[in-house]
Amino acid sequence: MSKNIPTGMKILYIITQADGGGAQKYVLSLAKHFRGSIAAGNEAKKLFDDARNLQLKTYNLKHLKRDINPWHDFWAMWEIRQLIQKLKPDIVHLNSTKAGILGSFACIGLKTKVLFTAHGFRFLEPLSHPAKMFYLALEKVASSYRDFIIAVSDADTKAALENKIIDEDKIQTIHNGIGQIDFLPREEARKKLGLSEDKFIFGTVANFYKTKGLDVLIDAVAILDDNIKARCLFAIIGDGNERKNLELGIRHYGLQKHIILLGKINDASKYLKAFDCLIIPSKKEGFPYAVLEAIQAGLPIIAANVGGIPEALGEAGLLIPAHDSKALANATNTIIHSSMIVNAYSQKALERSKFFTEEKMLSETEKIYQNLLN
């Protein structure tokens, strides 16, 4: 990988939201290395703060929002087009479904190259059939104005090709990668999070969206035997619009002593060694950073078999069907009853983490940029 970006290459990264999730980490990683500018929706405070600390230029797209709203969507597309005409970037690198679709349409007739990274396609989410077909149609039309697509998992590449979203020579899988994390030691991490030293702790790090499957986790804890509940604790780092529903579910089952919501924590990955096992109960994923961070920490993982999770996890944990609280409960039983299994998965995790480096991701992405401009 070259240490400097190609002379004169200007990249504008556009993303819908900036809520600290995987797509935001990806954008910041690329923008930091390639010295690109970042444009995002109105709730982008943390991403913008992080970008400014790196002396990167940021632009607020006040009409770009996650939910569909014809009025805001029209003006967001206009805002994006105006920004592109002003900055004249060589490449517009779009991220997330909404920015990916509106940004593609905004670039029609402009000379800039259009690249879209699919962090999991919306039509693969647990939606009604009409909604799936709607998003699939939008992706097909938007992709006709894209020069290339990066998929973060082979599963997404396969879905794109099977659904004829784009030609085979215009899409490539580039797995997410991360740099070395400065983890807090287990005892210090537990102390700072206020977690018991004598419990087996299952951790989860997620934005509180329906697609993260945290309701499945609550249902799974509810059906565990009381003696298992007494030995362990489920700690969830994160926040979001599903928080009230999750709190209701926890109270409904009387699980206040067994599931704790730790809230949003900056640099949450630093605290991963506070946990004995990571649970990812998602209903939809791209190629989650949570897996990459956990395997670098040497944590065994229980994860739903969706999106790119199997590609990231390998043999470093247990895969379970999505939406299946009984399977999740059984997996937690397996983990808590066998230190040999925990140790084996932990070793596999550390070995697997070597495959998903930030350097590799940046190098492969740079080749895409260079091919687009040559």
LUMMI-268336 format. One record per residue (C-alpha): residue number from 1; residue in three letters; y, x, z. Coordinates in Angstrom, 3 decimals, padded with zeros to 6 digits. Layout:
<atoms>
NUM,Ala,Y,X,Z
...
</atoms>
This chain:
<atoms>
1,Met,000.000,000.000,000.000
2,Ser,003.387,001.348,-000.917
3,Lys,005.700,002.005,001.998
4,Asn,008.697,000.522,000.208
5,Ile,009.085,-002.600,-001.884
6,Pro,009.469,-002.186,-005.663
7,Thr,013.070,-001.341,-006.523
8,Gly,015.262,-004.402,-006.920
9,Met,012.561,-006.976,-006.043
10,Lys,014.128,-009.967,-004.285
11,Ile,011.864,-012.476,-002.550
12,Leu,012.841,-015.800,-001.009
13,Tyr,010.293,-017.276,001.406
14,Ile,010.477,-021.035,001.949
15,Ile,008.556,-022.918,004.621
16,Thr,008.855,-026.485,005.892
17,Gln,008.752,-025.976,009.644
18,Ala,008.899,-023.024,011.958
19,Asp,006.897,-024.100,014.990
20,Gly,005.161,-020.819,015.726
21,Gly,001.963,-021.681,013.841
22,Gly,-000.074,-019.525,011.482
23,Ala,002.015,-020.167,008.374
24,Gln,005.140,-019.063,010.228
25,Lys,003.466,-015.848,011.417
26,Tyr,002.393,-015.205,007.831
27,Val,005.905,-015.679,006.439
28,Leu,007.470,-013.437,009.079
29,Ser,004.880,-010.724,008.453
30,Leu,005.559,-010.712,004.700
31,Ala,009.331,-011.031,004.996
32,Lys,009.448,-008.168,007.479
33,His,007.515,-005.841,005.171
34,Phe,009.095,-006.843,001.859
35,Arg,012.577,-007.392,003.343
36,Gly,012.746,-010.901,001.972
37,Ser,015.002,-013.805,002.944
38,Ile,013.663,-016.890,004.750
39,Ala,014.657,-020.528,004.220
40,Ala,013.179,-023.216,006.446
41,Gly,013.669,-026.698,007.820
42,Asn,016.070,-027.680,010.539
43,Glu,013.694,-026.971,013.454
44,Ala,013.297,-023.286,012.659
45,Lys,014.970,-021.778,015.713
46,Lys,012.208,-019.379,016.777
47,Leu,011.400,-018.195,013.260
48,Phe,015.096,-017.728,012.535
49,Asp,015.611,-015.849,015.826
50,Asp,012.659,-013.570,015.075
51,Ala,013.886,-013.018,011.516
52,Arg,017.417,-012.181,012.631
53,Asn,016.065,-009.723,015.179
54,Leu,014.473,-007.990,012.191
55,Gln,017.827,-008.171,010.366
56,Leu,016.456,-010.564,007.744
57,Lys,018.678,-013.159,006.084
58,Thr,017.900,-016.787,006.945
59,Tyr,018.936,-020.108,005.420
60,Asn,018.751,-023.531,007.050
61,Leu,017.513,-026.365,004.813
62,Lys,018.679,-029.300,006.913
63,His,016.945,-031.960,004.796
64,Leu,013.531,-030.231,004.657
65,Lys,011.274,-032.138,007.064
66,Arg,007.499,-032.412,007.535
67,Asp,007.196,-036.195,007.163
68,Ile,007.763,-037.991,003.871
69,Asn,011.264,-039.429,003.555
70,Pro,012.505,-040.065,-000.015
71,Trp,016.158,-039.615,000.944
72,His,015.685,-036.309,002.766
73,Asp,013.082,-035.107,000.251
74,Phe,015.468,-035.573,-002.677
75,Trp,018.259,-033.705,-000.922
76,Ala,015.885,-031.002,000.298
77,Met,014.859,-030.373,-003.299
78,Trp,018.542,-030.191,-004.262
79,Glu,019.242,-027.784,-001.355
80,Ile,016.362,-025.518,-002.421
81,Arg,017.502,-025.482,-006.043
82,Gln,021.086,-024.689,-005.064
83,Leu,019.911,-021.845,-002.840
84,Ile,017.724,-020.358,-005.568
85,Gln,020.561,-020.529,-008.082
86,Lys,022.830,-018.791,-005.567
87,Leu,020.431,-016.018,-004.502
88,Lys,018.668,-015.525,-007.856
89,Pro,015.429,-014.208,-006.312
90,Asp,012.783,-012.621,-008.519
91,Ile,010.071,-014.537,-006.650
92,Val,010.209,-017.762,-004.667
93,His,007.254,-017.651,-002.276
94,Leu,006.524,-021.188,-001.037
95,Asn,004.531,-022.019,002.101
96,Ser,003.217,-025.302,003.555
97,Thr,002.603,-028.554,001.689
98,Lys,006.089,-030.094,001.695
99,Ala,007.961,-026.872,000.852
100,Gly,005.276,-026.066,-001.700
101,Ile,005.712,-029.339,-003.568
102,Leu,009.488,-029.768,-003.330
103,Gly,010.064,-026.062,-003.965
104,Ser,007.934,-026.136,-007.105
105,Phe,009.906,-029.058,-008.505
106,Ala,013.204,-027.413,-007.499
107,Cys,012.339,-024.365,-009.622
108,Ile,011.842,-026.306,-012.859
109,Gly,013.868,-024.645,-015.599
110,Leu,014.839,-021.643,-013.468
111,Lys,013.840,-018.080,-014.341
112,Thr,012.389,-017.170,-010.938
113,Lys,008.637,-016.711,-010.522
114,Val,007.021,-019.359,-008.319
115,Leu,004.245,-018.390,-005.910
116,Phe,002.637,-020.809,-003.468
117,Thr,000.442,-019.901,-000.507
118,Ala,-001.901,-022.724,000.482
119,His,-002.503,-022.605,004.233
120,Gly,-005.019,-025.431,003.844
121,Phe,-004.413,-028.287,001.411
122,Arg,-003.127,-031.618,002.738
123,Phe,-005.631,-033.608,000.665
124,Leu,-008.430,-031.955,002.691
125,Glu,-007.090,-033.398,005.950
126,Pro,-008.701,-036.452,007.601
127,Leu,-006.567,-039.011,005.747
128,Ser,-007.262,-042.340,004.074
129,His,-008.637,-042.124,000.532
130,Pro,-005.353,-043.330,-001.063
131,Ala,-003.410,-040.730,000.941
132,Lys,-005.802,-037.970,-000.129
133,Met,-005.441,-038.998,-003.782
134,Phe,-001.666,-039.110,-003.423
135,Tyr,-001.444,-035.555,-002.099
136,Leu,-003.984,-034.318,-004.626
137,Ala,-001.911,-035.777,-007.478
138,Leu,001.244,-034.160,-006.081
139,Glu,-000.485,-030.777,-005.843
140,Lys,-001.681,-031.023,-009.446
141,Val,001.765,-031.859,-010.793
142,Ala,003.513,-029.254,-008.607
143,Ser,000.993,-026.579,-009.610
144,Ser,001.903,-027.042,-013.275
145,Tyr,005.251,-025.427,-012.338
146,Arg,003.722,-022.579,-010.312
147,Asp,002.975,-019.133,-011.664
148,Phe,000.315,-018.354,-009.069
149,Ile,-001.372,-019.629,-005.899
150,Ile,-002.596,-017.555,-002.972
151,Ala,-005.253,-019.342,-000.916
152,Val,-005.850,-018.019,002.582
153,Ser,-009.555,-018.882,002.417
154,Asp,-012.334,-019.038,-000.154
155,Ala,-012.814,-022.650,000.932
156,Asp,-009.293,-023.508,-000.267
157,Thr,-009.752,-021.581,-003.511
158,Lys,-012.958,-023.506,-004.145
159,Ala,-011.255,-026.846,-003.367
160,Ala,-008.363,-026.029,-005.725
161,Leu,-010.703,-025.162,-008.596
162,Glu,-013.084,-028.077,-008.022
163,Asn,-010.127,-030.477,-008.059
164,Lys,-008.606,-028.782,-011.130
165,Ile,-005.317,-028.012,-009.366
166,Ile,-004.828,-024.731,-011.225
167,Asp,-006.654,-022.430,-013.637
168,Glu,-009.048,-019.848,-012.245
169,Asp,-006.899,-016.914,-013.381
170,Lys,-003.895,-018.232,-011.427
171,Ile,-005.384,-018.358,-007.937
172,Gln,-006.747,-015.736,-005.552
173,Thr,-007.953,-015.659,-001.968
174,Ile,-006.084,-013.302,000.343
175,His,-007.231,-013.674,003.934
176,Asn,-004.611,-013.550,006.668
177,Gly,-004.437,-010.317,008.615
178,Ile,-002.823,-009.173,011.836
179,Gly,-001.529,-005.970,013.385
180,Gln,-002.645,-004.551,016.703
181,Ile,-001.866,-006.875,019.621
182,Asp,-000.706,-005.475,022.956
183,Phe,-002.893,-007.658,025.187
184,Leu,-002.168,-008.088,028.863
185,Pro,-005.093,-007.086,031.092
186,Arg,-007.233,-010.020,032.219
187,Glu,-006.049,-010.048,035.835
188,Glu,-002.364,-009.809,034.921
189,Ala,-002.666,-012.461,032.202
190,Arg,-004.365,-014.895,034.580
191,Lys,-001.782,-014.273,037.258
192,Lys,001.133,-014.896,034.906
193,Leu,-000.482,-018.112,033.614
194,Gly,-001.338,-019.267,037.138
195,Leu,-005.073,-019.380,036.412
196,Ser,-007.874,-019.021,038.948
197,Glu,-009.706,-015.691,039.143
198,Asp,-013.065,-017.254,039.980
199,Lys,-013.367,-019.816,037.145
200,Phe,-014.907,-019.435,033.704
201,Ile,-011.907,-020.304,031.525
202,Phe,-012.136,-021.875,028.096
203,Gly,-008.813,-021.427,026.346
204,Thr,-007.179,-023.089,023.366
205,Val,-003.959,-022.107,021.602
206,Ala,-002.609,-024.764,019.237
207,Asn,000.327,-026.860,018.180
208,Phe,-000.192,-030.393,019.423
209,Tyr,-000.889,-032.072,016.088
210,Lys,-003.622,-034.619,015.398
211,Thr,-005.319,-032.189,013.019
212,Lys,-005.861,-029.697,015.869
213,Gly,-008.568,-031.931,017.369
214,Leu,-007.429,-031.621,020.979
215,Asp,-008.522,-035.225,021.556
216,Val,-012.054,-034.108,020.668
217,Leu,-011.803,-031.363,023.295
218,Ile,-010.740,-033.867,025.971
219,Asp,-013.627,-036.182,025.047
220,Ala,-016.028,-033.232,025.255
221,Val,-014.865,-032.219,028.731
222,Ala,-015.243,-035.829,029.865
223,Ile,-018.991,-035.831,029.119
224,Leu,-019.769,-032.490,030.791
225,Asp,-021.869,-032.564,033.956
226,Asp,-019.856,-032.390,037.147
227,Asn,-021.466,-029.087,038.185
228,Ile,-020.309,-027.525,034.881
229,Lys,-016.791,-028.889,035.341
230,Ala,-016.711,-027.351,038.823
231,Arg,-017.461,-023.890,037.406
232,Cys,-014.935,-023.843,034.574
233,Leu,-011.393,-024.701,033.556
234,Phe,-009.925,-025.659,030.161
235,Ala,-006.472,-024.203,029.585
236,Ile,-004.406,-025.194,026.538
237,Ile,-001.362,-023.247,025.384
238,Gly,000.973,-025.140,023.058
239,Asp,003.133,-028.206,022.633
240,Gly,003.990,-030.829,020.047
241,Asn,004.321,-034.498,019.217
242,Glu,000.797,-035.383,020.470
243,Arg,001.483,-034.201,024.011
244,Lys,001.916,-037.673,025.523
245,Asn,-001.304,-038.937,023.951
246,Leu,-003.187,-035.892,025.269
247,Glu,-001.778,-036.402,028.759
248,Leu,-002.864,-040.052,028.617
249,Gly,-006.374,-039.009,027.589
250,Ile,-006.604,-036.474,030.414
251,Arg,-005.474,-039.074,032.972
252,His,-007.768,-041.729,031.488
253,Tyr,-010.833,-039.579,032.180
254,Gly,-009.487,-038.219,035.476
255,Leu,-009.562,-034.644,034.184
256,Gln,-006.285,-033.412,035.689
257,Lys,-008.124,-030.744,037.724
258,His,-010.216,-029.597,034.760
259,Ile,-007.751,-029.483,031.827
260,Ile,-004.329,-027.933,032.194
261,Leu,-001.569,-027.933,029.597
262,Leu,000.309,-024.657,029.931
263,Gly,003.048,-025.566,027.452
264,Lys,004.487,-023.426,024.694
265,Ile,004.404,-019.704,025.467
266,Asn,006.088,-017.045,023.369
267,Asp,003.689,-014.349,022.135
268,Ala,000.773,-016.434,023.390
269,Ser,-001.755,-014.036,021.849
270,Lys,-000.861,-011.437,024.514
271,Tyr,-002.480,-013.684,027.127
272,Leu,-005.822,-014.205,025.378
273,Lys,-007.762,-011.914,027.714
274,Ala,-007.082,-014.431,030.476
275,Phe,-009.761,-016.534,028.777
276,Asp,-013.545,-016.096,028.727
277,Cys,-013.973,-018.071,025.513
278,Leu,-011.645,-019.606,022.914
279,Ile,-012.175,-023.160,021.635
280,Ile,-010.795,-024.264,018.254
281,Pro,-011.669,-027.962,017.805
282,Ser,-009.567,-028.452,014.650
283,Lys,-010.145,-031.186,012.086
284,Lys,-008.431,-029.119,009.372
285,Glu,-007.537,-025.436,009.088
286,Gly,-006.570,-022.813,006.554
287,Phe,-007.481,-019.382,007.883
288,Pro,-006.352,-019.607,011.510
289,Tyr,-004.567,-016.746,013.198
290,Ala,-006.058,-017.991,016.474
291,Val,-009.482,-016.760,015.344
292,Leu,-008.119,-013.372,014.234
293,Glu,-006.262,-012.880,017.514
294,Ala,-009.262,-013.943,019.601
295,Ile,-011.749,-011.653,017.849
296,Gln,-009.346,-008.732,018.318
297,Ala,-009.373,-009.596,022.030
298,Gly,-013.180,-009.590,021.941
299,Leu,-013.466,-013.256,022.890
300,Pro,-016.472,-015.391,021.954
301,Ile,-015.342,-018.488,020.066
302,Ile,-016.452,-022.078,019.716
303,Ala,-014.890,-023.500,016.563
304,Ala,-015.112,-026.475,014.241
305,Asn,-016.713,-025.775,010.871
306,Val,-013.666,-026.533,008.735
307,Gly,-011.545,-024.683,006.169
308,Gly,-011.618,-020.912,006.442
309,Ile,-012.914,-020.804,010.033
310,Pro,-016.489,-019.793,009.046
311,Glu,-015.101,-016.973,006.881
312,Ala,-012.987,-015.669,009.759
313,Leu,-015.550,-016.161,012.519
314,Gly,-018.688,-014.738,010.952
315,Glu,-021.258,-014.284,013.739
316,Ala,-018.671,-013.948,016.506
317,Gly,-019.211,-017.420,017.925
318,Leu,-020.579,-020.923,017.577
319,Leu,-019.683,-023.275,014.742
320,Ile,-019.798,-027.005,015.445
321,Pro,-019.134,-030.073,013.281
322,Ala,-015.512,-031.268,013.354
323,His,-014.798,-034.505,015.271
324,Asp,-018.021,-034.046,017.322
325,Ser,-017.258,-034.048,021.055
326,Lys,-020.964,-034.030,021.985
327,Ala,-021.587,-030.886,019.917
328,Leu,-018.557,-029.257,021.545
329,Ala,-019.823,-030.155,025.030
330,Asn,-023.251,-028.697,024.189
331,Ala,-021.640,-025.494,022.908
332,Thr,-019.647,-025.041,026.123
333,Asn,-022.897,-025.486,028.063
334,Thr,-024.534,-022.776,025.946
335,Ile,-021.685,-020.335,026.519
336,Ile,-021.298,-020.856,030.255
337,His,-025.046,-020.544,030.936
338,Ser,-025.667,-017.236,029.149
339,Ser,-023.770,-014.024,029.818
340,Met,-026.007,-012.331,027.218
341,Ile,-024.734,-014.688,024.502
342,Val,-021.137,-014.172,025.637
343,Asn,-021.517,-010.388,025.534
344,Ala,-023.198,-010.471,022.117
345,Tyr,-020.469,-012.645,020.602
346,Ser,-017.807,-010.465,022.218
347,Gln,-019.206,-007.342,020.551
348,Lys,-019.490,-009.120,017.188
349,Ala,-015.878,-010.267,017.550
350,Leu,-014.553,-006.748,018.047
351,Glu,-016.519,-005.513,015.034
352,Arg,-015.321,-008.359,012.833
353,Ser,-011.650,-007.930,013.718
354,Lys,-011.581,-004.704,011.664
355,Phe,-011.895,-006.723,008.431
356,Phe,-008.655,-008.715,008.835
357,Thr,-005.792,-006.254,009.101
358,Glu,-002.159,-006.912,008.315
359,Glu,-002.119,-003.803,006.125
360,Lys,-004.848,-005.209,003.877
361,Met,-003.086,-008.583,003.568
362,Leu,000.230,-006.948,002.670
363,Ser,-001.364,-004.626,000.128
364,Glu,-003.164,-007.443,-001.680
365,Thr,-000.015,-009.590,-001.662
366,Glu,002.064,-006.753,-003.081
367,Lys,-000.307,-006.542,-006.044
368,Ile,000.300,-010.243,-006.740
369,Tyr,004.076,-009.698,-006.614
370,Gln,003.865,-006.765,-009.001
371,Asn,001.637,-008.680,-011.440
372,Leu,004.082,-011.596,-011.459
373,Leu,007.015,-009.333,-012.316
374,Asn,005.251,-007.171,-014.927
</atoms>
